[in-house]
Amino acid sequence: MSAVVGRRACAALAACSAALHAVLLGHAANPAVGLVMATMIVACLYCARDLWLHGTLRAWCVVALMNLAMIALHLPAPGHHQDGATPAAVGDGSMVMAAATLIAVIEAAAAAGVLYYRTRGRMVEVSGRSVR
């Protein structure tokens, strides 16, 4: 029961991430960035659906990889390197981007934990010897 609640909480986070990307879509610098963001919205919703319904290892792996990719894309973005937080910085989407990055960090950590927990006993299957 707690596993279902946990994966559905992560599914809700993925849906929130999609919503934050939708908010940021209006701040896209050019059509190419807008297309990438639209793709990320679809990917976040796909992961949310997959986690909500199934919670398979493949779903958790996709969640981990997608969130690590989002972190890698968000951190070098201009909104994360402003010297001072001004009211204009809040209006340009940097706070939304910071929230999306925080959610991505939480989701990546949760996915890594789930993957570790659910695969830790498989070393014997892979190597043929036990881990002590």
C-alpha positions in Angstrom: 0.0 0.0 0.0 2.8 2.5 0.9 4.5 1.7 -2.4 1.4 2.7 -4.3 1.1 5.9 -2.4 4.8 6.7 -3.0 4.7 6.1 -6.7 1.5 8.0 -7.1 3.1 10.9 -5.1 5.9 10.8 -7.6 3.4 10.7 -10.4 1.8 13.8 -9.0 5.2 15.5 -8.9 5.7 14.6 -12.6 2.3 16.2 -13.4 3.4 19.3 -11.5 6.6 19.4 -13.5 4.5 19.2 -16.7 2.4 22.1 -15.4 5.5 24.2 -14.6 6.9 23.5 -18.1 3.5 24.7 -19.5 3.9 28.0 -17.5 7.4 28.4 -18.8 6.3 27.7 -22.4 5.2 31.3 -22.7 8.8 32.4 -21.8 10.5 30.4 -24.5 13.3 32.4 -26.1 12.7 30.9 -29.6 10.6 28.3 -31.4 13.2 25.6 -30.9 13.2 26.1 -27.1 9.4 26.1 -27.2 9.4 22.7 -29.0 11.8 21.2 -26.5 9.6 22.4 -23.7 6.5 21.1 -25.3 8.3 17.7 -25.7 9.2 17.8 -22.0 5.5 18.5 -21.1 4.5 15.4 -23.0 7.4 13.3 -21.5 6.4 14.5 -17.9 2.8 13.5 -18.5 3.9 10.1 -20.0 6.0 9.4 -16.9 3.2 10.5 -14.6 0.8 8.1 -16.3 3.2 5.3 -16.2 4.0 5.7 -12.5 0.4 6.2 -11.6 -0.7 3.0 -13.3 2.3 0.6 -13.2 5.4 1.7 -11.4 7.6 -0.8 -13.3 11.4 -0.7 -13.2 11.3 0.7 -16.8 9.1 3.5 -15.6 11.3 4.4 -12.7 14.4 4.3 -15.0 12.7 6.7 -17.4 11.8 9.0 -14.5 15.4 9.0 -13.3 16.9 9.6 -16.7 14.3 12.3 -17.7 14.8 14.2 -14.4 18.6 14.0 -14.6 18.3 15.4 -18.2 16.0 18.2 -16.9 18.5 19.1 -14.2 21.3 19.1 -16.7 19.3 21.4 -19.0 17.9 23.7 -16.2 21.1 24.4 -14.2 23.0 26.3 -17.0 19.9 28.3 -17.8 20.1 32.1 -17.2 17.4 32.0 -14.5 19.7 30.1 -12.1 22.6 32.5 -12.3 21.2 35.9 -11.5 23.3 37.9 -9.1 20.3 39.4 -7.3 16.7 38.4 -7.1 14.7 41.3 -8.4 11.0 41.6 -8.9 11.6 41.3 -12.7 13.4 38.0 -12.1 10.3 36.5 -10.6 8.2 37.7 -13.5 10.5 36.2 -16.1 10.0 32.6 -15.0 13.2 32.1 -13.0 11.2 31.1 -9.9 9.1 28.7 -11.9 12.3 27.2 -13.4 13.8 26.9 -9.9 10.7 25.1 -8.7 10.8 22.7 -11.7 14.5 22.0 -11.0 13.7 21.3 -7.3 11.0 18.9 -8.4 13.4 17.2 -10.8 15.9 16.7 -8.0 13.3 15.2 -5.7 12.0 12.9 -8.5 15.5 11.8 -9.5 16.4 11.0 -5.9 13.2 9.1 -5.4 13.7 7.1 -8.6 17.3 6.3 -7.7 16.1 5.0 -4.3 13.3 2.9 -5.7 15.7 1.4 -8.4 18.3 0.6 -5.7 15.7 -0.9 -3.4 14.0 -3.0 -6.1 17.2 -4.3 -7.8 19.6 -4.7 -4.9 19.1 -8.5 -4.7 19.7 -9.0 -8.4 23.5 -9.0 -8.2 23.5 -12.7 -7.7 21.5 -13.2 -10.9 23.9 -11.0 -12.9 27.3 -12.1 -11.4 26.6 -15.6 -10.2 28.0 -14.8 -6.7 26.6 -13.2 -3.7 27.4 -9.7 -2.4 28.4 -9.5 1.3 
